[in-house]
Amino acid sequence: MSAAELHGQKINPFEQGFLAFIKGAGPKDNPFDGEKSPVSNHRWAAGWNKAQREAGRKA
């Protein structure tokens, strides 16, 4: 699992995906390997997708 941090606190793959969307990353920028870390890969994608949906509602 990636050890990403925000303000000194570790964040999980879902939060990483959410922040990735906010920072302009695309869905193919998922840092988790789908074969080696399928759960983290899926959670990152779920966070990215949720951020995208929320951005669509605000537009």
CHARMM-style PDB file with segment names, atoms N, HN, CA, C and O in Angstrom:
ATOM      1  N   MET     1       0.846  -1.181   0.000  1.00  0.00      PROA
ATOM      2  CA  MET     1       0.000   0.000   0.000  1.00  0.00      PROA
ATOM      3  C   MET     1       0.887   1.238   0.000  1.00  0.00      PROA
ATOM      4  O   MET     1       1.951   1.262   0.619  1.00  0.00      PROA
ATOM      5  N   SER     2       0.440   2.226  -0.683  1.00  0.00      PROA
ATOM      6  HN  SER     2      -0.424   2.206  -1.186  1.00  0.00      PROA
ATOM      7  CA  SER     2       1.192   3.475  -0.769  1.00  0.00      PROA
ATOM      8  C   SER     2       1.103   4.222   0.556  1.00  0.00      PROA
ATOM      9  O   SER     2       0.067   4.204   1.221  1.00  0.00      PROA
ATOM     10  N   ALA     3       2.181   4.870   0.927  1.00  0.00      PROA
ATOM     11  HN  ALA     3       3.022   4.885   0.386  1.00  0.00      PROA
ATOM     12  CA  ALA     3       2.228   5.605   2.189  1.00  0.00      PROA
ATOM     13  C   ALA     3       2.084   7.102   1.928  1.00  0.00      PROA
ATOM     14  O   ALA     3       2.936   7.889   2.340  1.00  0.00      PROA
ATOM     15  N   ALA     4       1.020   7.493   1.253  1.00  0.00      PROA
ATOM     16  HN  ALA     4       0.328   6.853   0.918  1.00  0.00      PROA
ATOM     17  CA  ALA     4       0.793   8.905   0.978  1.00  0.00      PROA
ATOM     18  C   ALA     4       0.362   9.604   2.258  1.00  0.00      PROA
ATOM     19  O   ALA     4      -0.289   9.021   3.124  1.00  0.00      PROA
ATOM     20  N   GLU     5       0.743  10.863   2.350  1.00  0.00      PROA
ATOM     21  HN  GLU     5       1.273  11.337   1.647  1.00  0.00      PROA
ATOM     22  CA  GLU     5       0.397  11.633   3.537  1.00  0.00      PROA
ATOM     23  C   GLU     5      -0.177  12.988   3.151  1.00  0.00      PROA
ATOM     24  O   GLU     5       0.154  13.551   2.108  1.00  0.00      PROA
ATOM     25  N   LEU     6      -1.025  13.485   3.997  1.00  0.00      PROA
ATOM     26  HN  LEU     6      -1.295  13.027   4.845  1.00  0.00      PROA
ATOM     27  CA  LEU     6      -1.594  14.810   3.857  1.00  0.00      PROA
ATOM     28  C   LEU     6      -1.470  15.479   5.211  1.00  0.00      PROA
ATOM     29  O   LEU     6      -2.060  15.021   6.190  1.00  0.00      PROA
ATOM     30  N   HSD     7      -0.714  16.547   5.273  1.00  0.00      PROA
ATOM     31  HN  HSD     7      -0.234  16.919   4.479  1.00  0.00      PROA
ATOM     32  CA  HSD     7      -0.481  17.263   6.530  1.00  0.00      PROA
ATOM     33  C   HSD     7       0.071  16.329   7.602  1.00  0.00      PROA
ATOM     34  O   HSD     7      -0.301  16.424   8.772  1.00  0.00      PROA
ATOM     35  N   GLY     8       0.974  15.412   7.187  1.00  0.00      PROA
ATOM     36  HN  GLY     8       1.276  15.334   6.236  1.00  0.00      PROA
ATOM     37  CA  GLY     8       1.607  14.517   8.136  1.00  0.00      PROA
ATOM     38  C   GLY     8       0.784  13.312   8.534  1.00  0.00      PROA
ATOM     39  O   GLY     8       1.243  12.501   9.338  1.00  0.00      PROA
ATOM     40  N   GLN     9      -0.417  13.167   8.000  1.00  0.00      PROA
ATOM     41  HN  GLN     9      -0.790  13.826   7.347  1.00  0.00      PROA
ATOM     42  CA  GLN     9      -1.277  12.036   8.334  1.00  0.00      PROA
ATOM     43  C   GLN     9      -1.397  11.126   7.123  1.00  0.00      PROA
ATOM     44  O   GLN     9      -1.577  11.599   6.001  1.00  0.00      PROA
ATOM     45  N   LYS    10      -1.297   9.830   7.346  1.00  0.00      PROA
ATOM     46  HN  LYS    10      -1.150   9.446   8.258  1.00  0.00      PROA
ATOM     47  CA  LYS    10      -1.427   8.884   6.244  1.00  0.00      PROA
ATOM     48  C   LYS    10      -2.865   8.885   5.741  1.00  0.00      PROA
ATOM     49  O   LYS    10      -3.813   8.954   6.523  1.00  0.00      PROA
ATOM     50  N   ILE    11      -3.008   8.807   4.419  1.00  0.00      PROA
ATOM     51  HN  ILE    11      -2.238   8.750   3.783  1.00  0.00      PROA
ATOM     52  CA  ILE    11      -4.346   8.748   3.838  1.00  0.00      PROA
ATOM     53  C   ILE    11      -4.501   7.441   3.078  1.00  0.00      PROA
ATOM     54  O   ILE    11      -3.537   6.919   2.517  1.00  0.00      PROA
ATOM     55  N   ASN    12      -5.711   6.920   3.063  1.00  0.00      PROA
ATOM     56  HN  ASN    12      -6.494   7.344   3.519  1.00  0.00      PROA
ATOM     57  CA  ASN    12      -5.967   5.629   2.436  1.00  0.00      PROA
ATOM     58  C   ASN    12      -6.144   5.774   0.918  1.00  0.00      PROA
ATOM     59  O   ASN    12      -6.251   6.890   0.410  1.00  0.00      PROA
ATOM     60  N   PRO    13      -6.174   4.650   0.200  1.00  0.00      PROA
ATOM     61  CA  PRO    13      -6.295   4.713  -1.259  1.00  0.00      PROA
ATOM     62  C   PRO    13      -7.537   5.463  -1.757  1.00  0.00      PROA
ATOM     63  O   PRO    13      -7.465   6.151  -2.775  1.00  0.00      PROA
ATOM     64  N   PHE    14      -8.667   5.343  -1.062  1.00  0.00      PROA
ATOM     65  HN  PHE    14      -8.726   4.784  -0.235  1.00  0.00      PROA
ATOM     66  CA  PHE    14      -9.869   6.066  -1.461  1.00  0.00      PROA
ATOM     67  C   PHE    14      -9.611   7.569  -1.419  1.00  0.00      PROA
ATOM     68  O   PHE    14      -9.936   8.292  -2.361  1.00  0.00      PROA
ATOM     69  N   GLU    15      -9.027   8.026  -0.325  1.00  0.00      PROA
ATOM     70  HN  GLU    15      -8.763   7.439   0.440  1.00  0.00      PROA
ATOM     71  CA  GLU    15      -8.719   9.452  -0.184  1.00  0.00      PROA
ATOM     72  C   GLU    15      -7.687   9.895  -1.214  1.00  0.00      PROA
ATOM     73  O   GLU    15      -7.758  11.014  -1.723  1.00  0.00      PROA
ATOM     74  N   GLN    16      -6.726   9.022  -1.525  1.00  0.00      PROA
ATOM     75  HN  GLN    16      -6.668   8.114  -1.111  1.00  0.00      PROA
ATOM     76  CA  GLN    16      -5.722   9.349  -2.529  1.00  0.00      PROA
ATOM     77  C   GLN    16      -6.374   9.543  -3.891  1.00  0.00      PROA
ATOM     78  O   GLN    16      -6.026  10.467  -4.626  1.00  0.00      PROA
ATOM     79  N   GLY    17      -7.325   8.666  -4.227  1.00  0.00      PROA
ATOM     80  HN  GLY    17      -7.608   7.915  -3.630  1.00  0.00      PROA
ATOM     81  CA  GLY    17      -8.031   8.793  -5.500  1.00  0.00      PROA
ATOM     82  C   GLY    17      -8.863  10.059  -5.558  1.00  0.00      PROA
ATOM     83  O   GLY    17      -8.910  10.731  -6.588  1.00  0.00      PROA
ATOM     84  N   PHE    18      -9.518  10.384  -4.458  1.00  0.00      PROA
ATOM     85  HN  PHE    18      -9.480   9.838  -3.621  1.00  0.00      PROA
ATOM     86  CA  PHE    18     -10.333  11.595  -4.387  1.00  0.00      PROA
ATOM     87  C   PHE    18      -9.458  12.823  -4.618  1.00  0.00      PROA
ATOM     88  O   PHE    18      -9.803  13.700  -5.410  1.00  0.00      PROA
ATOM     89  N   LEU    19      -8.331  12.878  -3.925  1.00  0.00      PROA
ATOM     90  HN  LEU    19      -8.051  12.165  -3.281  1.00  0.00      PROA
ATOM     91  CA  LEU    19      -7.415  14.010  -4.085  1.00  0.00      PROA
ATOM     92  C   LEU    19      -6.784  14.048  -5.480  1.00  0.00      PROA
ATOM     93  O   LEU    19      -6.513  15.121  -6.018  1.00  0.00      PROA
ATOM     94  N   ALA    20      -6.555  12.877  -6.051  1.00  0.00      PROA
ATOM     95  HN  ALA    20      -6.776  12.005  -5.614  1.00  0.00      PROA
ATOM     96  CA  ALA    20      -5.972  12.830  -7.394  1.00  0.00      PROA
ATOM     97  C   ALA    20      -6.894  13.516  -8.395  1.00  0.00      PROA
ATOM     98  O   ALA    20      -6.425  14.251  -9.265  1.00  0.00      PROA
ATOM     99  N   PHE    21      -8.202  13.282  -8.282  1.00  0.00      PROA
ATOM    100  HN  PHE    21      -8.582  12.685  -7.576  1.00  0.00      PROA
ATOM    101  CA  PHE    21      -9.145  13.938  -9.187  1.00  0.00      PROA
ATOM    102  C   PHE    21      -9.093  15.451  -8.990  1.00  0.00      PROA
ATOM    103  O   PHE    21      -9.063  16.209  -9.960  1.00  0.00      PROA
ATOM    104  N   ILE    22      -9.081  15.879  -7.750  1.00  0.00      PROA
ATOM    105  HN  ILE    22      -9.105  15.264  -6.962  1.00  0.00      PROA
ATOM    106  CA  ILE    22      -9.049  17.310  -7.444  1.00  0.00      PROA
ATOM    107  C   ILE    22      -7.787  17.956  -8.027  1.00  0.00      PROA
ATOM    108  O   ILE    22      -7.822  19.101  -8.477  1.00  0.00      PROA
ATOM    109  N   LYS    23      -6.684  17.223  -8.017  1.00  0.00      PROA
ATOM    110  HN  LYS    23      -6.655  16.292  -7.651  1.00  0.00      PROA
ATOM    111  CA  LYS    23      -5.425  17.754  -8.537  1.00  0.00      PROA
ATOM    112  C   LYS    23      -5.309  17.619 -10.055  1.00  0.00      PROA
ATOM    113  O   LYS    23      -4.309  18.037 -10.638  1.00  0.00      PROA
ATOM    114  N   GLY    24      -6.320  17.042 -10.695  1.00  0.00      PROA
ATOM    115  HN  GLY    24      -7.133  16.702 -10.221  1.00  0.00      PROA
ATOM    116  CA  GLY    24      -6.329  16.958 -12.150  1.00  0.00      PROA
ATOM    117  C   GLY    24      -5.809  15.660 -12.742  1.00  0.00      PROA
ATOM    118  O   GLY    24      -5.615  15.573 -13.954  1.00  0.00      PROA
ATOM    119  N   ALA    25      -5.579  14.654 -11.917  1.00  0.00      PROA
ATOM    120  HN  ALA    25      -5.736  14.724 -10.932  1.00  0.00      PROA
ATOM    121  CA  ALA    25      -5.109  13.368 -12.433  1.00  0.00      PROA
ATOM    122  C   ALA    25      -6.266  12.633 -13.107  1.00  0.00      PROA
ATOM    123  O   ALA    25      -7.431  12.818 -12.757  1.00  0.00      PROA
ATOM    124  N   GLY    26      -5.918  11.807 -14.067  1.00  0.00      PROA
ATOM    125  HN  GLY    26      -4.971  11.656 -14.351  1.00  0.00      PROA
ATOM    126  CA  GLY    26      -6.917  11.018 -14.767  1.00  0.00      PROA
ATOM    127  C   GLY    26      -7.071   9.646 -14.149  1.00  0.00      PROA
ATOM    128  O   GLY    26      -6.278   9.261 -13.289  1.00  0.00      PROA
ATOM    129  N   PRO    27      -8.079   8.901 -14.572  1.00  0.00      PROA
ATOM    130  CA  PRO    27      -8.304   7.571 -13.993  1.00  0.00      PROA
ATOM    131  C   PRO    27      -7.172   6.588 -14.282  1.00  0.00      PROA
ATOM    132  O   PRO    27      -7.010   5.606 -13.557  1.00  0.00      PROA
ATOM    133  N   LYS    28      -6.396   6.835 -15.318  1.00  0.00      PROA
ATOM    134  HN  LYS    28      -6.528   7.632 -15.907  1.00  0.00      PROA
ATOM    135  CA  LYS    28      -5.277   5.945 -15.639  1.00  0.00      PROA
ATOM    136  C   LYS    28      -4.040   6.257 -14.801  1.00  0.00      PROA
ATOM    137  O   LYS    28      -3.024   5.573 -14.922  1.00  0.00      PROA
ATOM    138  N   ASP    29      -4.114   7.279 -13.959  1.00  0.00      PROA
ATOM    139  HN  ASP    29      -4.939   7.835 -13.861  1.00  0.00      PROA
ATOM    140  CA  ASP    29      -2.995   7.655 -13.099  1.00  0.00      PROA
ATOM    141  C   ASP    29      -2.996   6.891 -11.775  1.00  0.00      PROA
ATOM    142  O   ASP    29      -2.228   7.212 -10.867  1.00  0.00      PROA
ATOM    143  N   ASN    30      -3.850   5.893 -11.671  1.00  0.00      PROA
ATOM    144  HN  ASN    30      -4.474   5.632 -12.408  1.00  0.00      PROA
ATOM    145  CA  ASN    30      -3.942   5.080 -10.455  1.00  0.00      PROA
ATOM    146  C   ASN    30      -2.571   4.452 -10.175  1.00  0.00      PROA
ATOM    147  O   ASN    30      -2.048   3.716 -11.012  1.00  0.00      PROA
ATOM    148  N   PRO    31      -1.982   4.738  -8.995  1.00  0.00      PROA
ATOM    149  CA  PRO    31      -0.645   4.226  -8.690  1.00  0.00      PROA
ATOM    150  C   PRO    31      -0.631   2.769  -8.231  1.00  0.00      PROA
ATOM    151  O   PRO    31       0.441   2.184  -8.079  1.00  0.00      PROA
ATOM    152  N   PHE    32      -1.790   2.183  -8.012  1.00  0.00      PROA
ATOM    153  HN  PHE    32      -2.661   2.659  -8.135  1.00  0.00      PROA
ATOM    154  CA  PHE    32      -1.866   0.817  -7.503  1.00  0.00      PROA
ATOM    155  C   PHE    32      -2.035  -0.172  -8.649  1.00  0.00      PROA
ATOM    156  O   PHE    32      -2.896   0.006  -9.511  1.00  0.00      PROA
ATOM    157  N   ASP    33      -1.219  -1.199  -8.652  1.00  0.00      PROA
ATOM    158  HN  ASP    33      -0.520  -1.343  -7.952  1.00  0.00      PROA
ATOM    159  CA  ASP    33      -1.263  -2.240  -9.671  1.00  0.00      PROA
ATOM    160  C   ASP    33      -2.517  -3.090  -9.463  1.00  0.00      PROA
ATOM    161  O   ASP    33      -2.766  -3.578  -8.361  1.00  0.00      PROA
ATOM    162  N   GLY    34      -3.292  -3.261 -10.508  1.00  0.00      PROA
ATOM    163  HN  GLY    34      -3.091  -2.864 -11.403  1.00  0.00      PROA
ATOM    164  CA  GLY    34      -4.535  -4.029 -10.420  1.00  0.00      PROA
ATOM    165  C   GLY    34      -4.329  -5.497 -10.093  1.00  0.00      PROA
ATOM    166  O   GLY    34      -5.233  -6.142  -9.561  1.00  0.00      PROA
ATOM    167  N   GLU    35      -3.151  -6.038 -10.402  1.00  0.00      PROA
ATOM    168  HN  GLU    35      -2.417  -5.514 -10.834  1.00  0.00      PROA
ATOM    169  CA  GLU    35      -2.890  -7.446 -10.101  1.00  0.00      PROA
ATOM    170  C   GLU    35      -2.233  -7.629  -8.737  1.00  0.00      PROA
ATOM    171  O   GLU    35      -2.551  -8.576  -8.017  1.00  0.00      PROA
ATOM    172  N   LYS    36      -1.325  -6.734  -8.382  1.00  0.00      PROA
ATOM    173  HN  LYS    36      -1.067  -5.965  -8.967  1.00  0.00      PROA
ATOM    174  CA  LYS    36      -0.607  -6.865  -7.107  1.00  0.00      PROA
ATOM    175  C   LYS    36      -1.395  -6.288  -5.932  1.00  0.00      PROA
ATOM    176  O   LYS    36      -1.294  -6.786  -4.811  1.00  0.00      PROA
ATOM    177  N   SER    37      -2.176  -5.245  -6.185  1.00  0.00      PROA
ATOM    178  HN  SER    37      -2.258  -4.840  -7.095  1.00  0.00      PROA
ATOM    179  CA  SER    37      -2.958  -4.585  -5.128  1.00  0.00      PROA
ATOM    180  C   SER    37      -4.369  -4.297  -5.631  1.00  0.00      PROA
ATOM    181  O   SER    37      -4.757  -3.135  -5.749  1.00  0.00      PROA
ATOM    182  N   PRO    38      -5.142  -5.346  -5.928  1.00  0.00      PROA
ATOM    183  CA  PRO    38      -6.461  -5.114  -6.520  1.00  0.00      PROA
ATOM    184  C   PRO    38      -7.423  -4.332  -5.616  1.00  0.00      PROA
ATOM    185  O   PRO    38      -8.224  -3.537  -6.107  1.00  0.00      PROA
ATOM    186  N   VAL    39      -7.347  -4.552  -4.312  1.00  0.00      PROA
ATOM    187  HN  VAL    39      -6.696  -5.198  -3.912  1.00  0.00      PROA
ATOM    188  CA  VAL    39      -8.251  -3.845  -3.403  1.00  0.00      PROA
ATOM    189  C   VAL    39      -7.902  -2.358  -3.375  1.00  0.00      PROA
ATOM    190  O   VAL    39      -8.788  -1.511  -3.485  1.00  0.00      PROA
ATOM    191  N   SER    40      -6.631  -2.043  -3.228  1.00  0.00      PROA
ATOM    192  HN  SER    40      -5.911  -2.732  -3.138  1.00  0.00      PROA
ATOM    193  CA  SER    40      -6.211  -0.642  -3.207  1.00  0.00      PROA
ATOM    194  C   SER    40      -6.506   0.022  -4.548  1.00  0.00      PROA
ATOM    195  O   SER    40      -6.918   1.181  -4.589  1.00  0.00      PROA
ATOM    196  N   ASN    41      -6.296  -0.708  -5.649  1.00  0.00      PROA
ATOM    197  HN  ASN    41      -5.961  -1.649  -5.615  1.00  0.00      PROA
ATOM    198  CA  ASN    41      -6.580  -0.188  -6.980  1.00  0.00      PROA
ATOM    199  C   ASN    41      -8.064   0.172  -7.089  1.00  0.00      PROA
ATOM    200  O   ASN    41      -8.416   1.244  -7.583  1.00  0.00      PROA
ATOM    201  N   HSD    42      -8.913  -0.718  -6.632  1.00  0.00      PROA
ATOM    202  HN  HSD    42      -8.628  -1.588  -6.232  1.00  0.00      PROA
ATOM    203  CA  HSD    42     -10.358  -0.484  -6.690  1.00  0.00      PROA
ATOM    204  C   HSD    42     -10.767   0.677  -5.788  1.00  0.00      PROA
ATOM    205  O   HSD    42     -11.591   1.502  -6.183  1.00  0.00      PROA
ATOM    206  N   ARG    43     -10.209   0.752  -4.593  1.00  0.00      PROA
ATOM    207  HN  ARG    43      -9.539   0.081  -4.272  1.00  0.00      PROA
ATOM    208  CA  ARG    43     -10.560   1.835  -3.667  1.00  0.00      PROA
ATOM    209  C   ARG    43     -10.099   3.190  -4.193  1.00  0.00      PROA
ATOM    210  O   ARG    43     -10.804   4.187  -4.040  1.00  0.00      PROA
ATOM    211  N   TRP    44      -8.910   3.233  -4.817  1.00  0.00      PROA
ATOM    212  HN  TRP    44      -8.337   2.422  -4.942  1.00  0.00      PROA
ATOM    213  CA  TRP    44      -8.420   4.478  -5.412  1.00  0.00      PROA
ATOM    214  C   TRP    44      -9.398   4.925  -6.503  1.00  0.00      PROA
ATOM    215  O   TRP    44      -9.780   6.094  -6.564  1.00  0.00      PROA
ATOM    216  N   ALA    45      -9.797   3.983  -7.362  1.00  0.00      PROA
ATOM    217  HN  ALA    45      -9.487   3.033  -7.312  1.00  0.00      PROA
ATOM    218  CA  ALA    45     -10.722   4.301  -8.449  1.00  0.00      PROA
ATOM    219  C   ALA    45     -12.070   4.761  -7.889  1.00  0.00      PROA
ATOM    220  O   ALA    45     -12.691   5.667  -8.445  1.00  0.00      PROA
ATOM    221  N   ALA    46     -12.524   4.152  -6.805  1.00  0.00      PROA
ATOM    222  HN  ALA    46     -12.020   3.416  -6.354  1.00  0.00      PROA
ATOM    223  CA  ALA    46     -13.791   4.551  -6.198  1.00  0.00      PROA
ATOM    224  C   ALA    46     -13.706   5.988  -5.673  1.00  0.00      PROA
ATOM    225  O   ALA    46     -14.659   6.754  -5.816  1.00  0.00      PROA
ATOM    226  N   GLY    47     -12.593   6.350  -5.078  1.00  0.00      PROA
ATOM    227  HN  GLY    47     -11.819   5.728  -4.962  1.00  0.00      PROA
ATOM    228  CA  GLY    47     -12.403   7.724  -4.598  1.00  0.00      PROA
ATOM    229  C   GLY    47     -12.368   8.710  -5.745  1.00  0.00      PROA
ATOM    230  O   GLY    47     -12.963   9.785  -5.669  1.00  0.00      PROA
ATOM    231  N   TRP    48     -11.668   8.343  -6.812  1.00  0.00      PROA
ATOM    232  HN  TRP    48     -11.185   7.470  -6.874  1.00  0.00      PROA
ATOM    233  CA  TRP    48     -11.582   9.210  -7.997  1.00  0.00      PROA
ATOM    234  C   TRP    48     -12.978   9.405  -8.594  1.00  0.00      PROA
ATOM    235  O   TRP    48     -13.362  10.525  -8.931  1.00  0.00      PROA
ATOM    236  N   ASN    49     -13.732   8.312  -8.723  1.00  0.00      PROA
ATOM    237  HN  ASN    49     -13.420   7.402  -8.449  1.00  0.00      PROA
ATOM    238  CA  ASN    49     -15.082   8.390  -9.290  1.00  0.00      PROA
ATOM    239  C   ASN    49     -16.025   9.215  -8.431  1.00  0.00      PROA
ATOM    240  O   ASN    49     -16.845   9.966  -8.960  1.00  0.00      PROA
ATOM    241  N   LYS    50     -15.921   9.086  -7.111  1.00  0.00      PROA
ATOM    242  HN  LYS    50     -15.255   8.476  -6.682  1.00  0.00      PROA
ATOM    243  CA  LYS    50     -16.782   9.871  -6.225  1.00  0.00      PROA
ATOM    244  C   LYS    50     -16.491  11.355  -6.381  1.00  0.00      PROA
ATOM    245  O   LYS    50     -17.415  12.166  -6.448  1.00  0.00      PROA
ATOM    246  N   ALA    51     -15.224  11.713  -6.439  1.00  0.00      PROA
ATOM    247  HN  ALA    51     -14.473  11.054  -6.385  1.00  0.00      PROA
ATOM    248  CA  ALA    51     -14.851  13.129  -6.631  1.00  0.00      PROA
ATOM    249  C   ALA    51     -15.400  13.639  -7.960  1.00  0.00      PROA
ATOM    250  O   ALA    51     -15.883  14.769  -8.036  1.00  0.00      PROA
ATOM    251  N   GLN    52     -15.331  12.829  -8.994  1.00  0.00      PROA
ATOM    252  HN  GLN    52     -14.939  11.912  -8.933  1.00  0.00      PROA
ATOM    253  CA  GLN    52     -15.838  13.222 -10.310  1.00  0.00      PROA
ATOM    254  C   GLN    52     -17.350  13.449 -10.245  1.00  0.00      PROA
ATOM    255  O   GLN    52     -17.856  14.430 -10.790  1.00  0.00      PROA
ATOM    256  N   ARG    53     -18.070  12.541  -9.577  1.00  0.00      PROA
ATOM    257  HN  ARG    53     -17.659  11.744  -9.134  1.00  0.00      PROA
ATOM    258  CA  ARG    53     -19.532  12.709  -9.451  1.00  0.00      PROA
ATOM    259  C   ARG    53     -19.878  13.978  -8.678  1.00  0.00      PROA
ATOM    260  O   ARG    53     -20.777  14.727  -9.063  1.00  0.00      PROA
ATOM    261  N   GLU    54     -19.160  14.207  -7.593  1.00  0.00      PROA
ATOM    262  HN  GLU    54     -18.430  13.598  -7.281  1.00  0.00      PROA
ATOM    263  CA  GLU    54     -19.440  15.405  -6.792  1.00  0.00      PROA
ATOM    264  C   GLU    54     -19.137  16.679  -7.571  1.00  0.00      PROA
ATOM    265  O   GLU    54     -19.860  17.667  -7.443  1.00  0.00      PROA
ATOM    266  N   ALA    55     -18.087  16.668  -8.370  1.00  0.00      PROA
ATOM    267  HN  ALA    55     -17.500  15.865  -8.475  1.00  0.00      PROA
ATOM    268  CA  ALA    55     -17.754  17.830  -9.193  1.00  0.00      PROA
ATOM    269  C   ALA    55     -18.855  18.071 -10.227  1.00  0.00      PROA
ATOM    270  O   ALA    55     -19.168  19.218 -10.543  1.00  0.00      PROA
ATOM    271  N   GLY    56     -19.433  17.008 -10.745  1.00  0.00      PROA
ATOM    272  HN  GLY    56     -19.179  16.076 -10.488  1.00  0.00      PROA
ATOM    273  CA  GLY    56     -20.515  17.131 -11.717  1.00  0.00      PROA
ATOM    274  C   GLY    56     -21.768  17.736 -11.128  1.00  0.00      PROA
ATOM    275  O   GLY    56     -22.484  18.474 -11.804  1.00  0.00      PROA
ATOM    276  N   ARG    57     -22.036  17.429  -9.872  1.00  0.00      PROA
ATOM    277  HN  ARG    57     -21.454  16.830  -9.323  1.00  0.00      PROA
ATOM    278  CA  ARG    57     -23.220  17.989  -9.207  1.00  0.00      PROA
ATOM    279  C   ARG    57     -23.065  19.464  -8.932  1.00  0.00      PROA
ATOM    280  O   ARG    57     -24.049  20.204  -8.946  1.00  0.00      PROA
ATOM    281  N   LYS    58     -21.841  19.907  -8.682  1.00  0.00      PROA
ATOM    282  HN  LYS    58     -21.042  19.306  -8.671  1.00  0.00      PROA
ATOM    283  CA  LYS    58     -21.605  21.315  -8.359  1.00  0.00      PROA
ATOM    284  C   LYS    58     -21.558  22.186  -9.603  1.00  0.00      PROA
ATOM    285  O   LYS    58     -21.718  23.404  -9.519  1.00  0.00      PROA
ATOM    286  N   ALA    59     -21.340  21.567 -10.753  1.00  0.00      PROA
ATOM    287  HN  ALA    59     -21.210  20.577 -10.821  1.00  0.00      PROA
ATOM    288  CA  ALA    59     -21.215  22.338 -11.999  1.00  0.00      PROA
ATOM    289  C   ALA    59     -22.551  22.845 -12.498  1.00  0.00      PROA
ATOM    290  OT1 ALA    59     -22.612  23.509 -13.532  1.00  0.00      PROA
TER     291      ALA     59
END
